[in-house]
């Protein structure tokens, strides 16, 4: 159970990072002004950081949840 949950958290975290960076933050095309470097959504960097936190919390979940057969 803990291995599955930790792996799902890692996959979710990396997916959130990829989506927030490539689809929400990074503008596509040729830069035409300094405003081009701003993210398309203002909260995209926050979503990226949330993805990083989820990946690191996966290790905490793995360590704190007991194994299935242990007492």
mmCIF file of the N, C-alpha and C atoms, coordinates in Angstrom:
data_MODEL
# 
_entry.id   MODEL 
# 
loop_
_atom_site.group_PDB 
_atom_site.id 
_atom_site.type_symbol 
_atom_site.label_atom_id 
_atom_site.label_alt_id 
_atom_site.label_comp_id 
_atom_site.label_asym_id 
_atom_site.label_entity_id 
_atom_site.label_seq_id 
_atom_site.pdbx_PDB_ins_code 
_atom_site.Cartn_x 
_atom_site.Cartn_y 
_atom_site.Cartn_z 
_atom_site.occupancy 
_atom_site.B_iso_or_equiv 
_atom_site.pdbx_formal_charge 
_atom_site.auth_seq_id 
_atom_site.auth_comp_id 
_atom_site.auth_asym_id 
_atom_site.auth_atom_id 
_atom_site.pdbx_PDB_model_num 
ATOM 1   N N  . UNK A 1 1  ? 0.813  -1.190 0.000   1.00 0.00 ? 1  UNK A N  1 
ATOM 2   C CA . UNK A 1 1  ? 0.000  0.000  0.000   1.00 0.00 ? 1  UNK A CA 1 
ATOM 3   C C  . UNK A 1 1  ? 0.859  1.256  0.000   1.00 0.00 ? 1  UNK A C  1 
ATOM 4   N N  . UNK A 1 2  ? 1.883  1.263  0.878   1.00 0.00 ? 2  UNK A N  1 
ATOM 5   C CA . UNK A 1 2  ? 2.698  2.472  0.965   1.00 0.00 ? 2  UNK A CA 1 
ATOM 6   C C  . UNK A 1 2  ? 3.535  2.679  -0.298  1.00 0.00 ? 2  UNK A C  1 
ATOM 7   N N  . UNK A 1 3  ? 3.972  1.588  -0.908  1.00 0.00 ? 3  UNK A N  1 
ATOM 8   C CA . UNK A 1 3  ? 4.745  1.723  -2.142  1.00 0.00 ? 3  UNK A CA 1 
ATOM 9   C C  . UNK A 1 3  ? 3.873  2.281  -3.262  1.00 0.00 ? 3  UNK A C  1 
ATOM 10  N N  . UNK A 1 4  ? 2.662  1.773  -3.374  1.00 0.00 ? 4  UNK A N  1 
ATOM 11  C CA . UNK A 1 4  ? 1.746  2.255  -4.403  1.00 0.00 ? 4  UNK A CA 1 
ATOM 12  C C  . UNK A 1 4  ? 1.418  3.723  -4.208  1.00 0.00 ? 4  UNK A C  1 
ATOM 13  N N  . UNK A 1 5  ? 1.143  4.111  -2.962  1.00 0.00 ? 5  UNK A N  1 
ATOM 14  C CA . UNK A 1 5  ? 0.815  5.502  -2.669  1.00 0.00 ? 5  UNK A CA 1 
ATOM 15  C C  . UNK A 1 5  ? 1.998  6.413  -2.951  1.00 0.00 ? 5  UNK A C  1 
ATOM 16  N N  . UNK A 1 6  ? 3.191  5.984  -2.574  1.00 0.00 ? 6  UNK A N  1 
ATOM 17  C CA . UNK A 1 6  ? 4.377  6.802  -2.826  1.00 0.00 ? 6  UNK A CA 1 
ATOM 18  C C  . UNK A 1 6  ? 4.637  6.953  -4.322  1.00 0.00 ? 6  UNK A C  1 
ATOM 19  N N  . UNK A 1 7  ? 4.480  5.888  -5.076  1.00 0.00 ? 7  UNK A N  1 
ATOM 20  C CA . UNK A 1 7  ? 4.693  5.969  -6.526  1.00 0.00 ? 7  UNK A CA 1 
ATOM 21  C C  . UNK A 1 7  ? 3.646  6.864  -7.178  1.00 0.00 ? 7  UNK A C  1 
ATOM 22  N N  . UNK A 1 8  ? 2.396  6.751  -6.735  1.00 0.00 ? 8  UNK A N  1 
ATOM 23  C CA . UNK A 1 8  ? 1.349  7.626  -7.277  1.00 0.00 ? 8  UNK A CA 1 
ATOM 24  C C  . UNK A 1 8  ? 1.619  9.092  -6.956  1.00 0.00 ? 8  UNK A C  1 
ATOM 25  N N  . UNK A 1 9  ? 2.146  9.360  -5.769  1.00 0.00 ? 9  UNK A N  1 
ATOM 26  C CA . UNK A 1 9  ? 2.482  10.742 -5.412  1.00 0.00 ? 9  UNK A CA 1 
ATOM 27  C C  . UNK A 1 9  ? 3.623  11.275 -6.281  1.00 0.00 ? 9  UNK A C  1 
ATOM 28  N N  . UNK A 1 10 ? 4.620  10.441 -6.545  1.00 0.00 ? 10 UNK A N  1 
ATOM 29  C CA . UNK A 1 10 ? 5.740  10.867 -7.397  1.00 0.00 ? 10 UNK A CA 1 
ATOM 30  C C  . UNK A 1 10 ? 5.249  11.140 -8.819  1.00 0.00 ? 10 UNK A C  1 
ATOM 31  N N  . UNK A 1 11 ? 4.426  10.252 -9.348  1.00 0.00 ? 11 UNK A N  1 
ATOM 32  C CA . UNK A 1 11 ? 3.904  10.449 -10.705 1.00 0.00 ? 11 UNK A CA 1 
ATOM 33  C C  . UNK A 1 11 ? 3.043  11.702 -10.771 1.00 0.00 ? 11 UNK A C  1 
ATOM 34  N N  . UNK A 1 12 ? 2.189  11.898 -9.766  1.00 0.00 ? 12 UNK A N  1 
ATOM 35  C CA . UNK A 1 12 ? 1.338  13.090 -9.727  1.00 0.00 ? 12 UNK A CA 1 
ATOM 36  C C  . UNK A 1 12 ? 2.171  14.358 -9.627  1.00 0.00 ? 12 UNK A C  1 
ATOM 37  N N  . UNK A 1 13 ? 3.186  14.340 -8.786  1.00 0.00 ? 13 UNK A N  1 
ATOM 38  C CA . UNK A 1 13 ? 4.041  15.514 -8.627  1.00 0.00 ? 13 UNK A CA 1 
ATOM 39  C C  . UNK A 1 13 ? 4.780  15.867 -9.907  1.00 0.00 ? 13 UNK A C  1 
ATOM 40  N N  . UNK A 1 14 ? 5.363  14.869 -10.556 1.00 0.00 ? 14 UNK A N  1 
ATOM 41  C CA . UNK A 1 14 ? 6.084  15.132 -11.806 1.00 0.00 ? 14 UNK A CA 1 
ATOM 42  C C  . UNK A 1 14 ? 5.131  15.577 -12.918 1.00 0.00 ? 14 UNK A C  1 
ATOM 43  N N  . UNK A 1 15 ? 3.941  14.993 -12.957 1.00 0.00 ? 15 UNK A N  1 
ATOM 44  C CA . UNK A 1 15 ? 2.967  15.410 -13.966 1.00 0.00 ? 15 UNK A CA 1 
ATOM 45  C C  . UNK A 1 15 ? 2.532  16.862 -13.733 1.00 0.00 ? 15 UNK A C  1 
ATOM 46  N N  . UNK A 1 16 ? 2.306  17.226 -12.482 1.00 0.00 ? 16 UNK A N  1 
ATOM 47  C CA . UNK A 1 16 ? 1.931  18.605 -12.173 1.00 0.00 ? 16 UNK A CA 1 
ATOM 48  C C  . UNK A 1 16 ? 3.046  19.574 -12.534 1.00 0.00 ? 16 UNK A C  1 
ATOM 49  N N  . UNK A 1 17 ? 4.277  19.181 -12.293 1.00 0.00 ? 17 UNK A N  1 
ATOM 50  C CA . UNK A 1 17 ? 5.414  20.021 -12.673 1.00 0.00 ? 17 UNK A CA 1 
ATOM 51  C C  . UNK A 1 17 ? 5.472  20.201 -14.184 1.00 0.00 ? 17 UNK A C  1 
ATOM 52  N N  . UNK A 1 18 ? 5.331  19.128 -14.921 1.00 0.00 ? 18 UNK A N  1 
ATOM 53  C CA . UNK A 1 18 ? 5.420  19.202 -16.378 1.00 0.00 ? 18 UNK A CA 1 
ATOM 54  C C  . UNK A 1 18 ? 4.291  20.049 -16.961 1.00 0.00 ? 18 UNK A C  1 
ATOM 55  N N  . UNK A 1 19 ? 3.082  19.826 -16.480 1.00 0.00 ? 19 UNK A N  1 
ATOM 56  C CA . UNK A 1 19 ? 1.941  20.583 -17.007 1.00 0.00 ? 19 UNK A CA 1 
ATOM 57  C C  . UNK A 1 19 ? 2.070  22.059 -16.663 1.00 0.00 ? 19 UNK A C  1 
ATOM 58  N N  . UNK A 1 20 ? 2.434  22.351 -15.422 1.00 0.00 ? 20 UNK A N  1 
ATOM 59  C CA . UNK A 1 20 ? 2.522  23.766 -15.034 1.00 0.00 ? 20 UNK A CA 1 
ATOM 60  C C  . UNK A 1 20 ? 3.661  24.476 -15.747 1.00 0.00 ? 20 UNK A C  1 
ATOM 61  N N  . UNK A 1 21 ? 4.744  23.777 -16.057 1.00 0.00 ? 21 UNK A N  1 
ATOM 62  C CA . UNK A 1 21 ? 5.853  24.436 -16.740 1.00 0.00 ? 21 UNK A CA 1 
ATOM 63  C C  . UNK A 1 21 ? 5.600  24.566 -18.241 1.00 0.00 ? 21 UNK A C  1 
ATOM 64  N N  . UNK A 1 22 ? 5.311  23.455 -18.885 1.00 0.00 ? 22 UNK A N  1 
ATOM 65  C CA . UNK A 1 22 ? 5.218  23.480 -20.341 1.00 0.00 ? 22 UNK A CA 1 
ATOM 66  C C  . UNK A 1 22 ? 3.910  24.058 -20.866 1.00 0.00 ? 22 UNK A C  1 
ATOM 67  N N  . UNK A 1 23 ? 2.812  23.858 -20.159 1.00 0.00 ? 23 UNK A N  1 
ATOM 68  C CA . UNK A 1 23 ? 1.523  24.304 -20.687 1.00 0.00 ? 23 UNK A CA 1 
ATOM 69  C C  . UNK A 1 23 ? 1.018  25.592 -20.055 1.00 0.00 ? 23 UNK A C  1 
ATOM 70  N N  . UNK A 1 24 ? 1.386  25.862 -18.812 1.00 0.00 ? 24 UNK A N  1 
ATOM 71  C CA . UNK A 1 24 ? 0.830  27.024 -18.121 1.00 0.00 ? 24 UNK A CA 1 
ATOM 72  C C  . UNK A 1 24 ? 1.802  28.184 -17.956 1.00 0.00 ? 24 UNK A C  1 
ATOM 73  N N  . UNK A 1 25 ? 3.097  27.904 -17.881 1.00 0.00 ? 25 UNK A N  1 
ATOM 74  C CA . UNK A 1 25 ? 4.043  28.982 -17.578 1.00 0.00 ? 25 UNK A CA 1 
ATOM 75  C C  . UNK A 1 25 ? 4.891  29.410 -18.779 1.00 0.00 ? 25 UNK A C  1 
ATOM 76  N N  . UNK A 1 26 ? 5.399  28.467 -19.522 1.00 0.00 ? 26 UNK A N  1 
ATOM 77  C CA . UNK A 1 26 ? 6.332  28.806 -20.589 1.00 0.00 ? 26 UNK A CA 1 
ATOM 78  C C  . UNK A 1 26 ? 5.592  29.311 -21.824 1.00 0.00 ? 26 UNK A C  1 
ATOM 79  N N  . UNK A 1 27 ? 5.783  30.560 -22.186 1.00 0.00 ? 27 UNK A N  1 
ATOM 80  C CA . UNK A 1 27 ? 5.152  31.056 -23.413 1.00 0.00 ? 27 UNK A CA 1 
ATOM 81  C C  . UNK A 1 27 ? 5.812  30.422 -24.647 1.00 0.00 ? 27 UNK A C  1 
ATOM 82  N N  . UNK A 1 28 ? 5.028  30.228 -25.666 1.00 0.00 ? 28 UNK A N  1 
ATOM 83  C CA . UNK A 1 28 ? 5.520  29.650 -26.912 1.00 0.00 ? 28 UNK A CA 1 
ATOM 84  C C  . UNK A 1 28 ? 5.644  30.753 -27.952 1.00 0.00 ? 28 UNK A C  1 
ATOM 85  N N  . UNK A 1 29 ? 6.680  30.691 -28.750 1.00 0.00 ? 29 UNK A N  1 
ATOM 86  C CA . UNK A 1 29 ? 6.845  31.650 -29.829 1.00 0.00 ? 29 UNK A CA 1 
ATOM 87  C C  . UNK A 1 29 ? 8.095  32.491 -29.681 1.00 0.00 ? 29 UNK A C  1 
ATOM 88  N N  . UNK A 1 30 ? 8.177  33.511 -30.504 1.00 0.00 ? 30 UNK A N  1 
ATOM 89  C CA . UNK A 1 30 ? 9.336  34.411 -30.523 1.00 0.00 ? 30 UNK A CA 1 
ATOM 90  C C  . UNK A 1 30 ? 9.063  35.568 -29.566 1.00 0.00 ? 30 UNK A C  1 
ATOM 91  N N  . UNK A 1 31 ? 10.009 35.858 -28.648 1.00 0.00 ? 31 UNK A N  1 
ATOM 92  C CA . UNK A 1 31 ? 9.784  36.959 -27.718 1.00 0.00 ? 31 UNK A CA 1 
ATOM 93  C C  . UNK A 1 31 ? 9.728  38.299 -28.452 1.00 0.00 ? 31 UNK A C  1 
ATOM 94  N N  . UNK A 1 32 ? 8.691  39.052 -28.179 1.00 0.00 ? 32 UNK A N  1 
ATOM 95  C CA . UNK A 1 32 ? 8.524  40.351 -28.824 1.00 0.00 ? 32 UNK A CA 1 
ATOM 96  C C  . UNK A 1 32 ? 8.647  41.511 -27.853 1.00 0.00 ? 32 UNK A C  1 
ATOM 97  N N  . UNK A 1 33 ? 8.560  41.221 -26.540 1.00 0.00 ? 33 UNK A N  1 
ATOM 98  C CA . UNK A 1 33 ? 8.696  42.273 -25.528 1.00 0.00 ? 33 UNK A CA 1 
ATOM 99  C C  . UNK A 1 33 ? 9.125  41.632 -24.215 1.00 0.00 ? 33 UNK A C  1 
ATOM 100 N N  . UNK A 1 34 ? 9.549  42.427 -23.247 1.00 0.00 ? 34 UNK A N  1 
ATOM 101 C CA . UNK A 1 34 ? 9.916  41.860 -21.940 1.00 0.00 ? 34 UNK A CA 1 
ATOM 102 C C  . UNK A 1 34 ? 8.731  41.194 -21.231 1.00 0.00 ? 34 UNK A C  1 
ATOM 103 N N  . UNK A 1 35 ? 7.504  41.590 -21.535 1.00 0.00 ? 35 UNK A N  1 
ATOM 104 C CA . UNK A 1 35 ? 6.333  40.974 -20.921 1.00 0.00 ? 35 UNK A CA 1 
ATOM 105 C C  . UNK A 1 35 ? 6.171  39.519 -21.361 1.00 0.00 ? 35 UNK A C  1 
ATOM 106 N N  . UNK A 1 36 ? 6.855  39.124 -22.425 1.00 0.00 ? 36 UNK A N  1 
ATOM 107 C CA . UNK A 1 36 ? 6.774  37.750 -22.931 1.00 0.00 ? 36 UNK A CA 1 
ATOM 108 C C  . UNK A 1 36 ? 7.323  36.748 -21.918 1.00 0.00 ? 36 UNK A C  1 
ATOM 109 N N  . UNK A 1 37 ? 8.227  37.212 -21.020 1.00 0.00 ? 37 UNK A N  1 
ATOM 110 C CA . UNK A 1 37 ? 8.827  36.296 -20.059 1.00 0.00 ? 37 UNK A CA 1 
ATOM 111 C C  . UNK A 1 37 ? 7.922  36.023 -18.864 1.00 0.00 ? 37 UNK A C  1 
ATOM 112 N N  . UNK A 1 38 ? 6.797  36.708 -18.756 1.00 0.00 ? 38 UNK A N  1 
ATOM 113 C CA . UNK A 1 38 ? 5.850  36.451 -17.679 1.00 0.00 ? 38 UNK A CA 1 
ATOM 114 C C  . UNK A 1 38 ? 5.075  35.173 -17.970 1.00 0.00 ? 38 UNK A C  1 
ATOM 115 N N  . UNK A 1 39 ? 4.723  34.408 -16.919 1.00 0.00 ? 39 UNK A N  1 
ATOM 116 C CA . UNK A 1 39 ? 3.944  33.188 -17.148 1.00 0.00 ? 39 UNK A CA 1 
ATOM 117 C C  . UNK A 1 39 ? 2.545  33.507 -17.659 1.00 0.00 ? 39 UNK A C  1 
ATOM 118 N N  . UNK A 1 40 ? 1.968  32.573 -18.408 1.00 0.00 ? 40 UNK A N  1 
ATOM 119 C CA . UNK A 1 40 ? 0.621  32.782 -18.937 1.00 0.00 ? 40 UNK A CA 1 
ATOM 120 C C  . UNK A 1 40 ? -0.415 32.809 -17.823 1.00 0.00 ? 40 UNK A C  1 
ATOM 121 N N  . UNK A 1 41 ? -0.225 32.001 -16.797 1.00 0.00 ? 41 UNK A N  1 
ATOM 122 C CA . UNK A 1 41 ? -1.090 32.024 -15.618 1.00 0.00 ? 41 UNK A CA 1 
ATOM 123 C C  . UNK A 1 41 ? -0.254 32.458 -14.421 1.00 0.00 ? 41 UNK A C  1 
ATOM 124 N N  . UNK A 1 42 ? -0.781 33.351 -13.617 1.00 0.00 ? 42 UNK A N  1 
ATOM 125 C CA . UNK A 1 42 ? 0.003  33.891 -12.508 1.00 0.00 ? 42 UNK A CA 1 
ATOM 126 C C  . UNK A 1 42 ? 0.341  32.843 -11.458 1.00 0.00 ? 42 UNK A C  1 
ATOM 127 N N  . UNK A 1 43 ? -0.508 31.833 -11.301 1.00 0.00 ? 43 UNK A N  1 
ATOM 128 C CA . UNK A 1 43 ? -0.260 30.818 -10.270 1.00 0.00 ? 43 UNK A CA 1 
ATOM 129 C C  . UNK A 1 43 ? 0.499  29.609 -10.792 1.00 0.00 ? 43 UNK A C  1 
ATOM 130 N N  . UNK A 1 44 ? 0.991  29.643 -12.020 1.00 0.00 ? 44 UNK A N  1 
ATOM 131 C CA . UNK A 1 44 ? 1.735  28.509 -12.585 1.00 0.00 ? 44 UNK A CA 1 
ATOM 132 C C  . UNK A 1 44 ? 3.014  28.190 -11.794 1.00 0.00 ? 44 UNK A C  1 
ATOM 133 N N  . UNK A 1 45 ? 3.796  29.200 -11.365 1.00 0.00 ? 45 UNK A N  1 
ATOM 134 C CA . UNK A 1 45 ? 4.966  28.853 -10.545 1.00 0.00 ? 45 UNK A CA 1 
ATOM 135 C C  . UNK A 1 45 ? 4.584  28.194 -9.222  1.00 0.00 ? 45 UNK A C  1 
ATOM 136 N N  . UNK A 1 46 ? 3.474  28.592 -8.651  1.00 0.00 ? 46 UNK A N  1 
ATOM 137 C CA . UNK A 1 46 ? 3.002  27.966 -7.422  1.00 0.00 ? 46 UNK A CA 1 
ATOM 138 C C  . UNK A 1 46 ? 2.618  26.513 -7.627  1.00 0.00 ? 46 UNK A C  1 
ATOM 139 N N  . UNK A 1 47 ? 2.000  26.216 -8.771  1.00 0.00 ? 47 UNK A N  1 
ATOM 140 C CA . UNK A 1 47 ? 1.666  24.827 -9.087  1.00 0.00 ? 47 UNK A CA 1 
ATOM 141 C C  . UNK A 1 47 ? 2.923  23.990 -9.278  1.00 0.00 ? 47 UNK A C  1 
ATOM 142 N N  . UNK A 1 48 ? 3.946  24.577 -9.886  1.00 0.00 ? 48 UNK A N  1 
ATOM 143 C CA . UNK A 1 48 ? 5.207  23.865 -10.075 1.00 0.00 ? 48 UNK A CA 1 
ATOM 144 C C  . UNK A 1 48 ? 5.823  23.533 -8.715  1.00 0.00 ? 48 UNK A C  1 
ATOM 145 N N  . UNK A 1 49 ? 5.826  24.493 -7.816  1.00 0.00 ? 49 UNK A N  1 
ATOM 146 C CA . UNK A 1 49 ? 6.378  24.269 -6.477  1.00 0.00 ? 49 UNK A CA 1 
ATOM 147 C C  . UNK A 1 49 ? 5.553  23.226 -5.724  1.00 0.00 ? 49 UNK A C  1 
ATOM 148 N N  . UNK A 1 50 ? 4.248  23.256 -5.902  1.00 0.00 ? 50 UNK A N  1 
ATOM 149 C CA . UNK A 1 50 ? 3.392  22.249 -5.280  1.00 0.00 ? 50 UNK A CA 1 
ATOM 150 C C  . UNK A 1 50 ? 3.751  20.852 -5.786  1.00 0.00 ? 50 UNK A C  1 
ATOM 151 N N  . UNK A 1 51 ? 4.064  20.730 -7.064  1.00 0.00 ? 51 UNK A N  1 
ATOM 152 C CA . UNK A 1 51 ? 4.498  19.445 -7.615  1.00 0.00 ? 51 UNK A CA 1 
ATOM 153 C C  . UNK A 1 51 ? 5.791  18.966 -6.989  1.00 0.00 ? 51 UNK A C  1 
ATOM 154 N N  . UNK A 1 52 ? 6.729  19.881 -6.769  1.00 0.00 ? 52 UNK A N  1 
ATOM 155 C CA . UNK A 1 52 ? 7.998  19.524 -6.112  1.00 0.00 ? 52 UNK A CA 1 
ATOM 156 C C  . UNK A 1 52 ? 7.731  19.056 -4.685  1.00 0.00 ? 52 UNK A C  1 
ATOM 157 N N  . UNK A 1 53 ? 6.863  19.760 -3.977  1.00 0.00 ? 53 UNK A N  1 
ATOM 158 C CA . UNK A 1 53 ? 6.536  19.390 -2.594  1.00 0.00 ? 53 UNK A CA 1 
ATOM 159 C C  . UNK A 1 53 ? 5.882  18.013 -2.547  1.00 0.00 ? 53 UNK A C  1 
ATOM 160 N N  . UNK A 1 54 ? 4.999  17.719 -3.480  1.00 0.00 ? 54 UNK A N  1 
ATOM 161 C CA . UNK A 1 54 ? 4.343  16.410 -3.512  1.00 0.00 ? 54 UNK A CA 1 
ATOM 162 C C  . UNK A 1 54 ? 5.365  15.296 -3.725  1.00 0.00 ? 54 UNK A C  1 
ATOM 163 N N  . UNK A 1 55 ? 6.338  15.533 -4.597  1.00 0.00 ? 55 UNK A N  1 
ATOM 164 C CA . UNK A 1 55 ? 7.370  14.512 -4.839  1.00 0.00 ? 55 UNK A CA 1 
ATOM 165 C C  . UNK A 1 55 ? 8.184  14.268 -3.565  1.00 0.00 ? 55 UNK A C  1 
ATOM 166 N N  . UNK A 1 56 ? 8.549  15.321 -2.859  1.00 0.00 ? 56 UNK A N  1 
ATOM 167 C CA . UNK A 1 56 ? 9.317  15.138 -1.624  1.00 0.00 ? 56 UNK A CA 1 
ATOM 168 C C  . UNK A 1 56 ? 8.469  14.526 -0.510  1.00 0.00 ? 56 UNK A C  1 
ATOM 169 N N  . UNK A 1 57 ? 7.181  14.842 -0.479  1.00 0.00 ? 57 UNK A N  1 
ATOM 170 C CA . UNK A 1 57 ? 6.303  14.245 0.533   1.00 0.00 ? 57 UNK A CA 1 
ATOM 171 C C  . UNK A 1 57 ? 6.076  12.755 0.290   1.00 0.00 ? 57 UNK A C  1 
ATOM 172 N N  . UNK A 1 58 ? 6.296  12.308 -0.923  1.00 0.00 ? 58 UNK A N  1 
ATOM 173 C CA . UNK A 1 58 ? 6.171  10.875 -1.210  1.00 0.00 ? 58 UNK A CA 1 
ATOM 174 C C  . UNK A 1 58 ? 7.168  10.075 -0.373  1.00 0.00 ? 58 UNK A C  1 
ATOM 175 N N  . UNK A 1 59 ? 8.359  10.601 -0.183  1.00 0.00 ? 59 UNK A N  1 
ATOM 176 C CA . UNK A 1 59 ? 9.350  9.919  0.656   1.00 0.00 ? 59 UNK A CA 1 
ATOM 177 C C  . UNK A 1 59 ? 8.900  9.888  2.113   1.00 0.00 ? 59 UNK A C  1 
ATOM 178 N N  . UNK A 1 60 ? 8.291  10.962 2.571   1.00 0.00 ? 60 UNK A N  1 
ATOM 179 C CA . UNK A 1 60 ? 7.787  11.011 3.945   1.00 0.00 ? 60 UNK A CA 1 
ATOM 180 C C  . UNK A 1 60 ? 6.659  10.001 4.130   1.00 0.00 ? 60 UNK A C  1 
ATOM 181 N N  . UNK A 1 61 ? 5.745  9.942  3.179   1.00 0.00 ? 61 UNK A N  1 
ATOM 182 C CA . UNK A 1 61 ? 4.638  8.983  3.252   1.00 0.00 ? 61 UNK A CA 1 
ATOM 183 C C  . UNK A 1 61 ? 5.181  7.565  3.255   1.00 0.00 ? 61 UNK A C  1 
ATOM 184 N N  . UNK A 1 62 ? 6.154  7.296  2.429   1.00 0.00 ? 62 UNK A N  1 
ATOM 185 C CA . UNK A 1 62 ? 6.723  5.944  2.359   1.00 0.00 ? 62 UNK A CA 1 
ATOM 186 C C  . UNK A 1 62 ? 7.356  5.546  3.693   1.00 0.00 ? 62 UNK A C  1 
ATOM 187 N N  . UNK A 1 63 ? 8.015  6.483  4.342   1.00 0.00 ? 63 UNK A N  1 
ATOM 188 C CA . UNK A 1 63 ? 8.683  6.166  5.602   1.00 0.00 ? 63 UNK A CA 1 
ATOM 189 C C  . UNK A 1 63 ? 7.724  6.086  6.786   1.00 0.00 ? 63 UNK A C  1 
ATOM 190 N N  . UNK A 1 64 ? 6.657  6.862  6.780   1.00 0.00 ? 64 UNK A N  1 
ATOM 191 C CA . UNK A 1 64 ? 5.783  6.914  7.941   1.00 0.00 ? 64 UNK A CA 1 
ATOM 192 C C  . UNK A 1 64 ? 4.674  5.865  7.927   1.00 0.00 ? 64 UNK A C  1 
ATOM 193 N N  . UNK A 1 65 ? 4.224  5.450  6.763   1.00 0.00 ? 65 UNK A N  1 
ATOM 194 C CA . UNK A 1 65 ? 3.193  4.416  6.718   1.00 0.00 ? 65 UNK A CA 1 
ATOM 195 C C  . UNK A 1 65 ? 3.800  3.065  7.025   1.00 0.00 ? 65 UNK A C  1 
ATOM 196 N N  . UNK A 1 66 ? 3.115  2.267  7.840   1.00 0.00 ? 66 UNK A N  1 
ATOM 197 C CA . UNK A 1 66 ? 3.658  0.940  8.165   1.00 0.00 ? 66 UNK A CA 1 
ATOM 198 C C  . UNK A 1 66 ? 3.537  -0.018 6.977   1.00 0.00 ? 66 UNK A C  1 
ATOM 199 N N  . UNK A 1 67 ? 4.374  -1.031 6.984   1.00 0.00 ? 67 UNK A N  1 
ATOM 200 C CA . UNK A 1 67 ? 4.277  -2.053 5.948   1.00 0.00 ? 67 UNK A CA 1 
ATOM 201 C C  . UNK A 1 67 ? 3.020  -2.881 6.164   1.00 0.00 ? 67 UNK A C  1 
ATOM 202 N N  . UNK A 1 68 ? 2.605  -3.572 5.149   1.00 0.00 ? 68 UNK A N  1 
ATOM 203 C CA . UNK A 1 68 ? 1.328  -4.298 5.192   1.00 0.00 ? 68 UNK A CA 1 
ATOM 204 C C  . UNK A 1 68 ? 1.348  -5.414 6.250   1.00 0.00 ? 68 UNK A C  1 
ATOM 205 N N  . UNK A 1 69 ? 2.360  -6.192 6.355   1.00 0.00 ? 69 UNK A N  1 
ATOM 206 C CA . UNK A 1 69 ? 2.370  -7.346 7.247   1.00 0.00 ? 69 UNK A CA 1 
ATOM 207 C C  . UNK A 1 69 ? 3.011  -7.091 8.610   1.00 0.00 ? 69 UNK A C  1 
ATOM 208 N N  . UNK A 1 70 ? 3.532  -5.912 8.866   1.00 0.00 ? 70 UNK A N  1 
ATOM 209 C CA . UNK A 1 70 ? 4.232  -5.659 10.127  1.00 0.00 ? 70 UNK A CA 1 
ATOM 210 C C  . UNK A 1 70 ? 3.283  -5.287 11.248  1.00 0.00 ? 70 UNK A C  1 
ATOM 211 N N  . UNK A 1 71 ? 3.716  -5.545 12.493  1.00 0.00 ? 71 UNK A N  1 
ATOM 212 C CA . UNK A 1 71 ? 2.904  -5.185 13.653  1.00 0.00 ? 71 UNK A CA 1 
ATOM 213 C C  . UNK A 1 71 ? 3.656  -4.300 14.585  1.00 0.00 ? 71 UNK A C  1 
# 
